[in-house]
Amino acid sequence: MAIIGKNVIENLTLGMYENSLMIYREYIQNAADSIDNAINLGILKKGTDKNNINLDTKETAQIDIYIDQKKRNISIYDNALGIPKDKFFNILSSIADSEKDKTSNKGFRGIGRLAGLAYCKKLIFTSSYIGENKKSIMIWDGELLKNILNDTQDHISASDLIDKVIDYKTEECDVAKHFFEVTLKDISPENNELLNIKDVYDYLSFVAPVPYVNSFIYASKIKEFIKENNLKLDEYDILVNGKPLFKPYKTHLLTNNKTYDEIKDIEFRKIYSKDNILLAWMWFAVIKFEKNIPIENKMRSIRLRKENIQIGNETTLSNFFKEPRGINYFIGEVMVIDKNLIPNARRDYFNINETLREFETALLPILNKEAYSLYHYANKVKISFRKQHDIIKKENEFNLKIQHGDFYDKKDELDEQKKLEAEQQNLSKIINNINKLKNKSKESPLYTRIFNTIKEDFQKKDIESNIIETSKENIIKTSSTSKKDNENNINTIQEKYNKKKKYKVQELSKYNKREQKLITRIYSKIKELLPKDMAEDLIDKIQEDLKSE
């Protein structure tokens, strides 16, 4: 007769998860299955379903997580059906023997419920089934379990080990009560992250099957797409210490706590098998794709989900990108719907089968080619407009310096003019490249939106830099200004202000020409040796000191 050793239990508890926070996901998905059954039987109403707002006779389905940091206890409670007392012991003492359908249930292997044993001294399951006046209680002694597993001389079988570490009892309960509760008592000191309410909330906000936050204005567009395509999105009311969980998607993107980009729209894609069966769908945000989205934007990346529960983490789909870093240029979700795409035991990916390979084959061109081309196109547009903007800005600065007499002398002015003329020689190439990118944008409405968004952004920068206001005749217009016209700009400005031109050293009228020439040489040497900003600041200070003497 085959003997199953105790180490099997260790693999299913102590060695199952790389991140302890994953146990919350395991208990939530089991609670969600029970809630689905209760809703289908008409016992509960779905809290996130606004159409049920007037069904006052039914209790709202809810999952409550409560973290008691002082007592070091955790509770995960749902108000669904519960488990009948005559089935309670067999169900909860059995390992990997679940009656659930793996193609339709979120939790189906019968091992996730043991996840908490690795992190606490006692794991307690309590349940009351609808219509029964008894509640069933099973206590797993996690401390004793660890001691036996660590005892190399004890070769107890897995079955005998389970019998040794569990205790079972029943107690009186209100017949109107129906619930299931998991309690982790006395969390181990090395697992304090399970008691950090903020970390738990942040983790579950992306992992758990919860609604989008109300402030995410594109949630309605996602719901509209779901309705039009006869799809569904599993959402549940889940609270952490009384605070409702939401997916924290935002419209604005931040860098150093300041907005640098925003979502302009969202795009959808459908992912089909070779037999034209819908395997999954996805949405992603339309932004400027200016850079790798900073980590302070927790919503970044394309996340993989089934039944609206995250599979893996924010990097799981990175290998589908031509450049793994490419995933962080995007915000979005891939929602898997095919019943044959079955999450593996760790829920970090799917079981390998033919359907998975079809899914991967269909998803690859979207992320590997389309997404890659998209953010590289955006980068080319951005670089071209930036080069044009920089030349316009330098040209404007040159003209202002002429107007205000900010050059030190004629030589300083001519040196700056030569530098500007050298840059202007590339201007026609830049303009030509912008026109090519504009023509390419006509191939796709998505490219058109990206091109126009980046263009408008640089137009705003021009206005903010006061370029348009101070030098209207000198603004380079992509569509109409010729190379020859641009080359004549500097001479035009010089002629206009030639009569009133005055150099910086000429302001120092109390110094004779020889002294002014010496001062000019000092200024030139400072410009040569120091960075531009530092040199200008130092020269301005010297100038003010000399004027005030």
NUTORMAR-227665 format. One record per residue (C-alpha): x negated, y negated, z. Coordinates in nm, 3 decimals. Layout:
residues N
px: X, py: Y, pz: Z
...
***
This chain:
residues 549
px: 0.000, py: 0.000, pz: 0.000
px: -0.137, py: -0.340, pz: -0.098
px: -0.220, py: -0.580, pz: 0.186
px: -0.187, py: -0.956, pz: 0.139
px: -0.442, py: -1.122, pz: 0.364
px: -0.402, py: -1.430, pz: 0.579
px: -0.614, py: -1.643, pz: 0.343
px: -0.317, py: -1.667, pz: 0.109
px: -0.148, py: -1.883, pz: 0.372
px: -0.459, py: -2.099, pz: 0.397
px: -0.457, py: -2.159, pz: 0.021
px: -0.090, py: -2.261, pz: 0.034
px: -0.134, py: -2.498, pz: 0.328
px: -0.481, py: -2.621, pz: 0.420
px: -0.623, py: -2.595, pz: 0.067
px: -0.326, py: -2.698, pz: -0.145
px: -0.356, py: -3.075, pz: -0.188
px: -0.647, py: -3.309, pz: -0.243
px: -0.445, py: -3.605, pz: -0.113
px: -0.249, py: -3.560, pz: 0.210
px: 0.012, py: -3.817, pz: 0.097
px: 0.133, py: -3.562, pz: -0.157
px: 0.327, py: -3.382, pz: 0.115
px: 0.580, py: -3.665, pz: 0.111
px: 0.644, py: -3.596, pz: -0.256
px: 0.698, py: -3.223, pz: -0.183
px: 0.962, py: -3.287, pz: 0.081
px: 1.132, py: -3.558, pz: -0.124
px: 1.172, py: -3.334, pz: -0.429
px: 1.331, py: -3.060, pz: -0.213
px: 1.568, py: -3.316, pz: -0.061
px: 1.654, py: -3.448, pz: -0.408
px: 1.753, py: -3.098, pz: -0.525
px: 1.985, py: -3.061, pz: -0.228
px: 2.136, py: -3.405, pz: -0.294
px: 2.198, py: -3.311, pz: -0.658
px: 2.395, py: -3.006, pz: -0.542
px: 2.597, py: -3.212, pz: -0.295
px: 2.682, py: -3.472, pz: -0.561
px: 2.781, py: -3.201, pz: -0.810
px: 3.013, py: -3.052, pz: -0.548
px: 3.167, py: -3.394, pz: -0.482
px: 3.044, py: -3.410, pz: -0.122
px: 2.817, py: -3.715, pz: -0.166
px: 2.813, py: -4.016, pz: -0.395
px: 2.497, py: -4.138, pz: -0.560
px: 2.385, py: -4.456, pz: -0.388
px: 2.208, py: -4.598, pz: -0.694
px: 2.520, py: -4.548, pz: -0.909
px: 2.700, py: -4.883, pz: -0.901
px: 3.008, py: -4.723, pz: -1.058
px: 3.067, py: -4.540, pz: -0.730
px: 3.073, py: -4.853, pz: -0.518
px: 3.441, py: -4.815, pz: -0.432
px: 3.435, py: -4.444, pz: -0.347
px: 3.455, py: -4.512, pz: 0.025
px: 3.567, py: -4.160, pz: 0.114
px: 3.226, py: -4.016, pz: 0.028
px: 2.901, py: -4.060, pz: 0.214
px: 2.616, py: -4.214, pz: 0.013
px: 2.328, py: -3.976, pz: -0.063
px: 2.010, py: -4.087, pz: 0.109
px: 1.661, py: -3.969, pz: 0.204
px: 1.516, py: -4.128, pz: 0.517
px: 1.147, py: -4.113, pz: 0.602
px: 1.057, py: -4.228, pz: 0.950
px: 0.699, py: -4.266, pz: 1.071
px: 0.646, py: -4.295, pz: 1.447
px: 0.290, py: -4.422, pz: 1.479
px: 0.286, py: -4.414, pz: 1.860
px: 0.403, py: -4.054, pz: 1.893
px: 0.223, py: -3.958, pz: 1.570
px: 0.535, py: -3.794, pz: 1.431
px: 0.691, py: -3.798, pz: 1.082
px: 1.049, py: -3.716, pz: 0.985
px: 1.194, py: -3.661, pz: 0.635
px: 1.575, py: -3.643, pz: 0.656
px: 1.845, py: -3.600, pz: 0.392
px: 2.222, py: -3.594, pz: 0.436
px: 2.289, py: -3.333, pz: 0.168
px: 2.436, py: -2.983, pz: 0.208
px: 2.190, py: -2.837, pz: 0.454
px: 2.127, py: -2.461, pz: 0.472
px: 2.383, py: -2.210, pz: 0.607
px: 2.277, py: -2.063, pz: 0.940
px: 2.297, py: -1.705, pz: 0.811
px: 2.047, py: -1.788, pz: 0.533
px: 1.829, py: -2.037, pz: 0.716
px: 1.574, py: -1.795, pz: 0.867
px: 1.520, py: -1.589, pz: 0.553
px: 1.485, py: -1.893, pz: 0.329
px: 1.243, py: -2.082, pz: 0.549
px: 1.029, py: -1.787, pz: 0.657
px: 0.984, py: -1.662, pz: 0.300
px: 0.680, py: -1.770, pz: 0.103
px: 0.693, py: -1.831, pz: -0.274
px: 1.036, py: -1.667, pz: -0.292
px: 1.277, py: -1.938, pz: -0.398
px: 1.618, py: -1.892, pz: -0.554
px: 1.588, py: -2.224, pz: -0.737
px: 1.580, py: -2.247, pz: -1.117
px: 1.234, py: -2.362, pz: -1.226
px: 1.374, py: -2.515, pz: -1.546
px: 1.619, py: -2.744, pz: -1.368
px: 1.513, py: -2.792, pz: -1.006
px: 1.245, py: -3.032, pz: -0.891
px: 1.109, py: -2.796, pz: -0.627
px: 1.135, py: -2.428, pz: -0.708
px: 0.833, py: -2.227, pz: -0.592
px: 0.910, py: -2.203, pz: -0.223
px: 0.566, py: -2.318, pz: -0.112
px: 0.594, py: -2.697, pz: -0.092
px: 0.778, py: -2.685, pz: 0.239
px: 0.462, py: -2.549, pz: 0.405
px: 0.257, py: -2.848, pz: 0.291
px: 0.283, py: -3.027, pz: 0.625
px: 0.126, py: -2.740, pz: 0.822
px: -0.222, py: -2.856, pz: 0.727
px: -0.173, py: -3.195, pz: 0.894
px: 0.014, py: -3.150, pz: 1.221
px: 0.033, py: -2.935, pz: 1.535
px: 0.394, py: -2.832, pz: 1.479
px: 0.610, py: -2.827, pz: 1.167
px: 0.982, py: -2.818, pz: 1.245
px: 1.272, py: -2.752, pz: 1.007
px: 1.619, py: -2.843, pz: 1.132
px: 1.942, py: -2.807, pz: 0.938
px: 2.318, py: -2.802, pz: 0.973
px: 2.535, py: -2.680, pz: 0.687
px: 2.856, py: -2.852, pz: 0.592
px: 3.147, py: -2.716, pz: 0.794
px: 2.934, py: -2.534, pz: 1.057
px: 2.908, py: -2.629, pz: 1.424
px: 2.555, py: -2.496, pz: 1.468
px: 2.222, py: -2.635, pz: 1.364
px: 1.930, py: -2.403, pz: 1.291
px: 1.576, py: -2.486, pz: 1.405
px: 1.252, py: -2.323, pz: 1.294
px: 0.919, py: -2.423, pz: 1.448
px: 0.588, py: -2.341, pz: 1.283
px: 0.289, py: -2.361, pz: 1.515
px: 0.030, py: -2.532, pz: 1.299
px: -0.238, py: -2.533, pz: 1.568
px: -0.208, py: -2.156, pz: 1.626
px: -0.207, py: -2.101, pz: 1.250
px: -0.537, py: -2.286, pz: 1.206
px: -0.696, py: -2.095, pz: 1.497
px: -0.604, py: -1.759, pz: 1.346
px: -0.718, py: -1.863, pz: 0.999
px: -1.053, py: -1.977, pz: 1.140
px: -1.104, py: -1.650, pz: 1.333
px: -1.318, py: -1.440, pz: 1.098
px: -1.265, py: -1.132, pz: 1.318
px: -0.888, py: -1.143, pz: 1.287
px: -0.774, py: -0.963, pz: 0.969
px: -0.404, py: -1.007, pz: 1.024
px: -0.181, py: -0.981, pz: 0.715
px: 0.001, py: -1.282, pz: 0.576
px: 0.340, py: -1.144, pz: 0.684
px: 0.229, py: -1.071, pz: 1.039
px: 0.067, py: -1.414, pz: 1.060
px: 0.392, py: -1.585, pz: 0.965
px: 0.586, py: -1.384, pz: 1.224
px: 0.331, py: -1.485, pz: 1.486
px: 0.339, py: -1.861, pz: 1.425
px: 0.714, py: -1.922, pz: 1.381
px: 0.992, py: -1.956, pz: 1.635
px: 1.364, py: -1.978, pz: 1.559
px: 1.672, py: -2.092, pz: 1.748
px: 2.016, py: -2.248, pz: 1.703
px: 2.192, py: -2.526, pz: 1.890
px: 2.540, py: -2.679, pz: 1.899
px: 2.605, py: -2.946, pz: 1.638
px: 2.889, py: -3.172, pz: 1.524
px: 3.086, py: -2.981, pz: 1.260
px: 3.098, py: -3.297, pz: 1.045
px: 2.718, py: -3.308, pz: 1.024
px: 2.535, py: -3.175, pz: 0.719
px: 2.165, py: -3.243, pz: 0.682
px: 1.815, py: -3.108, pz: 0.648
px: 1.521, py: -3.254, pz: 0.838
px: 1.149, py: -3.184, pz: 0.828
px: 0.950, py: -3.302, pz: 1.130
px: 0.571, py: -3.313, pz: 1.149
px: 0.480, py: -3.344, pz: 1.517
px: 0.145, py: -3.475, pz: 1.638
px: -0.035, py: -3.561, pz: 1.315
px: -0.405, py: -3.467, pz: 1.324
px: -0.648, py: -3.756, pz: 1.390
px: -0.829, py: -3.689, pz: 1.061
px: -0.503, py: -3.751, pz: 0.873
px: -0.416, py: -4.099, pz: 0.998
px: -0.335, py: -4.206, pz: 0.642
px: -0.005, py: -4.019, pz: 0.680
px: 0.093, py: -4.265, pz: 0.954
px: -0.002, py: -4.579, pz: 0.764
px: 0.344, py: -4.711, pz: 0.674
px: 0.220, py: -4.952, pz: 0.405
px: 0.004, py: -4.688, pz: 0.232
px: 0.289, py: -4.438, pz: 0.238
px: 0.530, py: -4.696, pz: 0.098
px: 0.290, py: -4.800, pz: -0.179
px: 0.216, py: -4.439, pz: -0.273
px: 0.580, py: -4.333, pz: -0.288
px: 0.691, py: -4.644, pz: -0.476
px: 0.527, py: -4.498, pz: -0.786
px: 0.551, py: -4.127, pz: -0.712
px: 0.908, py: -4.090, pz: -0.585
px: 1.223, py: -4.087, pz: -0.806
px: 1.347, py: -4.433, pz: -0.711
px: 1.504, py: -4.726, pz: -0.904
px: 1.307, py: -5.012, pz: -1.059
px: 1.287, py: -5.318, pz: -0.838
px: 1.568, py: -5.565, pz: -0.919
px: 1.325, py: -5.840, pz: -1.018
px: 1.191, py: -5.628, pz: -1.306
px: 1.401, py: -5.780, pz: -1.581
px: 1.326, py: -5.507, pz: -1.837
px: 1.487, py: -5.237, pz: -1.622
px: 1.818, py: -5.317, pz: -1.790
px: 1.665, py: -5.256, pz: -2.132
px: 1.534, py: -4.919, pz: -2.016
px: 1.879, py: -4.827, pz: -1.883
px: 2.034, py: -4.937, pz: -2.214
px: 1.793, py: -4.713, pz: -2.407
px: 1.879, py: -4.420, pz: -2.178
px: 2.250, py: -4.472, pz: -2.231
px: 2.224, py: -4.511, pz: -2.608
px: 2.025, py: -4.188, pz: -2.639
px: 2.239, py: -3.985, pz: -2.397
px: 1.949, py: -3.937, pz: -2.155
px: 1.940, py: -3.952, pz: -1.777
px: 1.713, py: -4.101, pz: -1.515
px: 1.708, py: -3.944, pz: -1.170
px: 1.710, py: -4.213, pz: -0.900
px: 1.766, py: -4.175, pz: -0.527
px: 1.802, py: -4.402, pz: -0.228
px: 1.483, py: -4.337, pz: -0.030
px: 1.386, py: -4.542, pz: 0.273
px: 1.056, py: -4.562, pz: 0.463
px: 1.121, py: -4.682, pz: 0.818
px: 1.441, py: -4.843, pz: 0.693
px: 1.285, py: -5.020, pz: 0.393
px: 1.424, py: -4.905, pz: 0.054
px: 1.174, py: -4.779, pz: -0.202
px: 1.160, py: -4.926, pz: -0.553
px: 0.921, py: -4.893, pz: -0.842
px: 0.734, py: -5.224, pz: -0.809
px: 0.708, py: -5.319, pz: -1.174
px: 0.658, py: -5.692, pz: -1.228
px: 0.679, py: -5.922, pz: -1.527
px: 0.358, py: -6.116, pz: -1.453
px: 0.004, py: -5.978, pz: -1.447
px: -0.246, py: -6.115, pz: -1.198
px: -0.617, py: -6.164, pz: -1.174
px: -0.754, py: -6.297, pz: -0.845
px: -0.391, py: -6.350, pz: -0.742
px: -0.324, py: -6.583, pz: -1.038
px: -0.106, py: -6.508, pz: -1.341
px: -0.309, py: -6.447, pz: -1.657
px: -0.054, py: -6.260, pz: -1.871
px: 0.309, py: -6.152, pz: -1.870
px: 0.531, py: -5.885, pz: -2.020
px: 0.700, py: -6.028, pz: -2.329
px: 0.905, py: -5.720, pz: -2.417
px: 0.899, py: -5.340, pz: -2.398
px: 0.870, py: -5.080, pz: -2.673
px: 1.010, py: -4.726, pz: -2.679
px: 0.882, py: -4.407, pz: -2.841
px: 1.040, py: -4.063, pz: -2.870
px: 0.827, py: -3.750, pz: -2.857
px: 0.956, py: -3.455, pz: -3.060
px: 0.856, py: -3.091, pz: -3.107
px: 0.781, py: -2.950, pz: -3.452
px: 1.143, py: -2.831, pz: -3.457
px: 1.264, py: -3.187, pz: -3.392
px: 1.359, py: -3.120, pz: -3.029
px: 1.320, py: -3.421, pz: -2.802
px: 1.050, py: -3.329, pz: -2.549
px: 1.000, py: -3.668, pz: -2.387
px: 1.042, py: -4.042, pz: -2.429
px: 0.833, py: -4.333, pz: -2.321
px: 0.831, py: -4.709, pz: -2.277
px: 0.539, py: -4.947, pz: -2.262
px: 0.505, py: -5.319, pz: -2.205
px: 0.425, py: -5.568, pz: -2.480
px: 0.156, py: -5.801, pz: -2.346
px: -0.144, py: -5.983, pz: -2.490
px: -0.369, py: -5.685, pz: -2.409
px: -0.624, py: -5.946, pz: -2.308
px: -0.833, py: -5.711, pz: -2.098
px: -0.831, py: -5.403, pz: -1.878
px: -0.552, py: -5.484, pz: -1.635
px: -0.710, py: -5.559, pz: -1.293
px: -0.650, py: -5.302, pz: -1.020
px: -0.458, py: -5.556, pz: -0.811
px: -0.172, py: -5.488, pz: -1.054
px: -0.066, py: -5.156, pz: -0.906
px: 0.177, py: -5.092, pz: -1.190
px: -0.100, py: -5.063, pz: -1.452
px: -0.146, py: -4.753, pz: -1.672
px: 0.089, py: -4.513, pz: -1.849
px: 0.232, py: -4.276, pz: -1.590
px: 0.360, py: -3.925, pz: -1.657
px: 0.690, py: -3.820, pz: -1.497
px: 0.940, py: -3.539, pz: -1.490
px: 1.278, py: -3.586, pz: -1.319
px: 1.137, py: -3.932, pz: -1.251
px: 0.876, py: -3.784, pz: -1.014
px: 0.518, py: -3.866, pz: -1.103
px: 0.301, py: -3.586, pz: -1.239
px: -0.061, py: -3.628, pz: -1.131
px: -0.168, py: -3.990, pz: -1.084
px: -0.226, py: -4.308, pz: -1.280
px: -0.521, py: -4.153, pz: -1.470
px: -0.356, py: -3.824, pz: -1.572
px: -0.297, py: -3.934, pz: -1.933
px: -0.632, py: -4.110, pz: -1.975
px: -0.778, py: -3.819, pz: -2.174
px: -0.515, py: -3.877, pz: -2.443
px: -0.673, py: -4.215, pz: -2.518
px: -0.964, py: -4.245, pz: -2.759
px: -1.132, py: -4.445, pz: -2.484
px: -1.021, py: -4.324, pz: -2.136
px: -1.039, py: -4.687, pz: -2.015
px: -0.771, py: -4.769, pz: -2.271
px: -0.497, py: -4.645, pz: -2.038
px: -0.548, py: -4.951, pz: -1.818
px: -0.464, py: -5.190, pz: -2.101
px: -0.107, py: -5.063, pz: -2.072
px: 0.194, py: -5.051, pz: -1.842
px: 0.457, py: -4.786, pz: -1.898
px: 0.593, py: -4.437, pz: -1.839
px: 0.619, py: -4.109, pz: -2.028
px: 0.941, py: -3.935, pz: -1.918
px: 0.929, py: -3.560, pz: -1.985
px: 1.274, py: -3.400, pz: -2.029
px: 1.228, py: -3.057, pz: -2.189
px: 1.309, py: -2.773, pz: -1.946
px: 1.010, py: -2.570, pz: -2.067
px: 0.765, py: -2.837, pz: -1.953
px: 0.726, py: -2.706, pz: -1.598
px: 0.506, py: -2.881, pz: -1.339
px: 0.230, py: -2.661, pz: -1.196
px: 0.205, py: -2.577, pz: -0.824
px: -0.003, py: -2.886, pz: -0.742
px: 0.220, py: -3.099, pz: -0.964
px: -0.085, py: -3.263, pz: -1.122
px: 0.007, py: -3.135, pz: -1.470
px: 0.223, py: -2.873, pz: -1.644
px: 0.202, py: -2.498, pz: -1.681
px: 0.028, py: -2.407, pz: -2.004
px: 0.268, py: -2.277, pz: -2.266
px: 0.363, py: -2.337, pz: -2.630
px: 0.596, py: -2.626, pz: -2.543
px: 0.317, py: -2.806, pz: -2.356
px: 0.088, py: -2.778, pz: -2.658
px: 0.362, py: -2.922, pz: -2.882
px: 0.414, py: -3.207, pz: -2.635
px: 0.041, py: -3.283, pz: -2.630
px: 0.021, py: -3.271, pz: -3.011
px: 0.311, py: -3.515, pz: -3.044
px: 0.190, py: -3.753, pz: -2.770
px: -0.172, py: -3.767, pz: -2.885
px: -0.127, py: -3.992, pz: -3.193
px: 0.079, py: -4.241, pz: -2.990
px: -0.189, py: -4.289, pz: -2.724
px: -0.502, py: -4.197, pz: -2.917
px: -0.433, py: -4.390, pz: -3.238
px: -0.142, py: -4.632, pz: -3.202
px: -0.233, py: -4.757, pz: -2.855
px: -0.604, py: -4.777, pz: -2.942
px: -0.533, py: -4.977, pz: -3.258
px: -0.293, py: -5.202, pz: -3.069
px: -0.526, py: -5.330, pz: -2.799
px: -0.820, py: -5.354, pz: -3.041
px: -0.608, py: -5.559, pz: -3.281
px: -0.508, py: -5.787, pz: -2.993
px: -0.874, py: -5.822, pz: -2.898
px: -0.972, py: -5.926, pz: -3.252
px: -0.694, py: -6.188, pz: -3.259
px: -0.800, py: -6.320, pz: -2.920
px: -1.169, py: -6.346, pz: -3.016
px: -1.091, py: -6.528, pz: -3.342
px: -0.862, py: -6.784, pz: -3.180
px: -1.109, py: -6.832, pz: -2.896
px: -1.392, py: -6.907, pz: -3.140
px: -1.173, py: -7.160, pz: -3.319
px: -1.063, py: -7.310, pz: -2.988
px: -1.424, py: -7.342, pz: -2.868
px: -1.531, py: -7.526, pz: -3.184
px: -1.233, py: -7.760, pz: -3.160
px: -1.317, py: -7.826, pz: -2.797
px: -1.684, py: -7.896, pz: -2.871
px: -1.589, py: -8.123, pz: -3.160
px: -1.350, py: -8.312, pz: -2.936
px: -1.612, py: -8.344, pz: -2.662
px: -1.859, py: -8.480, pz: -2.919
px: -1.610, py: -8.739, pz: -3.038
px: -1.527, py: -8.846, pz: -2.684
px: -1.895, py: -8.886, pz: -2.604
px: -1.927, py: -9.118, pz: -2.905
px: -1.622, py: -9.317, pz: -2.793
px: -1.741, py: -9.349, pz: -2.435
px: -2.108, py: -9.402, pz: -2.511
px: -2.212, py: -9.090, pz: -2.321
px: -2.512, py: -8.997, pz: -2.535
px: -2.845, py: -9.098, pz: -2.383
px: -2.985, py: -9.231, pz: -2.710
px: -2.971, py: -9.184, pz: -3.087
px: -3.188, py: -8.871, pz: -3.075
px: -2.959, py: -8.710, pz: -2.816
px: -2.660, py: -8.783, pz: -3.040
px: -2.825, py: -8.640, pz: -3.352
px: -2.933, py: -8.324, pz: -3.166
px: -2.575, py: -8.263, pz: -3.053
px: -2.446, py: -8.336, pz: -3.403
px: -2.677, py: -8.074, pz: -3.558
px: -2.560, py: -7.812, pz: -3.309
px: -2.197, py: -7.887, pz: -3.384
px: -2.252, py: -7.882, pz: -3.760
px: -2.421, py: -7.542, pz: -3.728
px: -2.115, py: -7.404, pz: -3.551
px: -1.878, py: -7.565, pz: -3.800
px: -2.044, py: -7.372, pz: -4.081
px: -1.879, py: -7.059, pz: -3.938
px: -1.540, py: -7.221, pz: -3.906
px: -1.411, py: -7.126, pz: -4.251
px: -1.501, py: -6.762, pz: -4.181
px: -1.311, py: -6.777, pz: -3.853
px: -1.006, py: -6.932, pz: -4.019
px: -1.019, py: -6.673, pz: -4.295
px: -1.032, py: -6.394, pz: -4.038
px: -0.733, py: -6.540, pz: -3.851
px: -0.537, py: -6.542, pz: -4.176
px: -0.627, py: -6.177, pz: -4.239
px: -0.510, py: -6.084, pz: -3.890
px: -0.191, py: -6.281, pz: -3.946
px: -0.125, py: -6.086, pz: -4.268
px: -0.187, py: -5.760, pz: -4.085
px: 0.067, py: -5.862, pz: -3.823
px: 0.335, py: -5.851, pz: -4.091
px: 0.295, py: -5.473, pz: -4.107
px: 0.468, py: -5.432, pz: -3.771
px: 0.706, py: -5.643, pz: -3.558
px: 0.497, py: -5.540, pz: -3.257
px: 0.180, py: -5.679, pz: -3.414
px: 0.369, py: -5.997, pz: -3.507
px: 0.475, py: -6.050, pz: -3.144
px: 0.121, py: -5.995, pz: -3.021
px: -0.030, py: -6.231, pz: -3.281
px: 0.221, py: -6.507, pz: -3.210
px: 0.187, py: -6.467, pz: -2.833
px: -0.191, py: -6.505, pz: -2.845
px: -0.165, py: -6.795, pz: -3.090
px: 0.083, py: -6.978, pz: -2.865
px: -0.142, py: -6.915, pz: -2.566
px: -0.438, py: -7.085, pz: -2.732
px: -0.218, py: -7.373, pz: -2.849
px: -0.128, py: -7.429, pz: -2.484
px: -0.496, py: -7.419, pz: -2.394
px: -0.562, py: -7.685, pz: -2.659
px: -0.299, py: -7.909, pz: -2.502
px: -0.425, py: -7.840, pz: -2.149
px: -0.778, py: -7.928, pz: -2.262
px: -0.637, py: -8.259, pz: -2.389
px: -0.776, py: -8.179, pz: -2.733
px: -0.462, py: -8.257, pz: -2.928
px: -0.391, py: -8.575, pz: -2.735
px: -0.738, py: -8.730, pz: -2.766
px: -0.842, py: -8.629, pz: -3.113
px: -0.537, py: -8.566, pz: -3.329
px: -0.716, py: -8.643, pz: -3.653
px: -0.981, py: -8.388, pz: -3.570
px: -0.770, py: -8.083, pz: -3.492
px: -0.840, py: -7.794, pz: -3.724
px: -0.518, py: -7.666, pz: -3.880
px: -0.560, py: -7.308, pz: -3.996
px: -0.323, py: -7.341, pz: -4.287
px: -0.424, py: -7.677, pz: -4.441
px: -0.766, py: -7.811, pz: -4.338
px: -1.051, py: -7.740, pz: -4.581
px: -1.413, py: -7.671, pz: -4.498
px: -1.519, py: -8.000, pz: -4.663
px: -1.267, py: -8.197, pz: -4.456
px: -1.403, py: -8.045, pz: -4.135
px: -1.763, py: -8.126, pz: -4.232
px: -1.661, py: -8.493, pz: -4.279
px: -1.494, py: -8.520, pz: -3.935
px: -1.804, py: -8.623, pz: -3.742
px: -1.908, py: -8.890, pz: -3.993
px: -1.553, py: -9.033, pz: -3.989
px: -1.554, py: -9.066, pz: -3.611
px: -1.904, py: -9.212, pz: -3.612
px: -1.808, py: -9.480, pz: -3.862
px: -1.493, py: -9.567, pz: -3.666
px: -1.680, py: -9.630, pz: -3.343
px: -2.016, py: -9.739, pz: -3.483
px: -1.968, py: -10.108, pz: -3.404
px: -1.888, py: -10.050, pz: -3.037
px: -2.133, py: -9.763, pz: -2.982
px: -2.339, py: -9.785, pz: -2.664
px: -2.575, py: -9.521, pz: -2.527
px: -2.609, py: -9.435, pz: -2.159
px: -2.950, py: -9.595, pz: -2.116
px: -2.818, py: -9.919, pz: -2.272
px: -2.592, py: -9.948, pz: -1.967
px: -2.908, py: -9.994, pz: -1.761
px: -2.948, py: -10.352, pz: -1.887
px: -3.176, py: -10.462, pz: -1.602
px: -3.446, py: -10.229, pz: -1.736
px: -3.647, py: -10.332, pz: -2.039
px: -3.660, py: -10.122, pz: -2.357
px: -3.982, py: -9.950, pz: -2.257
px: -3.832, py: -9.847, pz: -1.922
px: -3.512, py: -9.734, pz: -2.092
px: -3.715, py: -9.518, pz: -2.327
px: -3.892, py: -9.356, pz: -2.030
px: -3.558, py: -9.289, pz: -1.860
px: -3.430, py: -9.132, pz: -2.182
px: -3.731, py: -8.899, pz: -2.191
px: -3.662, py: -8.796, pz: -1.830
px: -3.298, py: -8.723, pz: -1.917
px: -3.406, py: -8.517, pz: -2.218
px: -3.645, py: -8.310, pz: -2.007
px: -3.371, py: -8.246, pz: -1.748
px: -3.138, py: -8.127, pz: -2.027
px: -3.413, py: -7.902, pz: -2.156
px: -3.495, py: -7.737, pz: -1.824
px: -3.159, py: -7.708, pz: -1.646
px: -2.828, py: -7.542, pz: -1.733
px: -2.586, py: -7.777, pz: -1.908
px: -2.346, py: -7.844, pz: -1.617
px: -2.625, py: -7.885, pz: -1.366
px: -2.820, py: -8.114, pz: -1.600
px: -2.518, py: -8.335, pz: -1.667
px: -2.438, py: -8.365, pz: -1.295
px: -2.796, py: -8.457, pz: -1.210
px: -2.821, py: -8.712, pz: -1.493
px: -2.490, py: -8.873, pz: -1.391
px: -2.613, py: -8.909, pz: -1.033
px: -2.943, py: -9.061, pz: -1.145
px: -2.754, py: -9.293, pz: -1.380
px: -2.526, py: -9.417, pz: -1.102
px: -2.820, py: -9.469, pz: -0.867
px: -3.011, py: -9.670, pz: -1.131
px: -2.704, py: -9.881, pz: -1.210
px: -2.644, py: -9.961, pz: -0.844
px: -3.000, py: -10.066, pz: -0.758
***
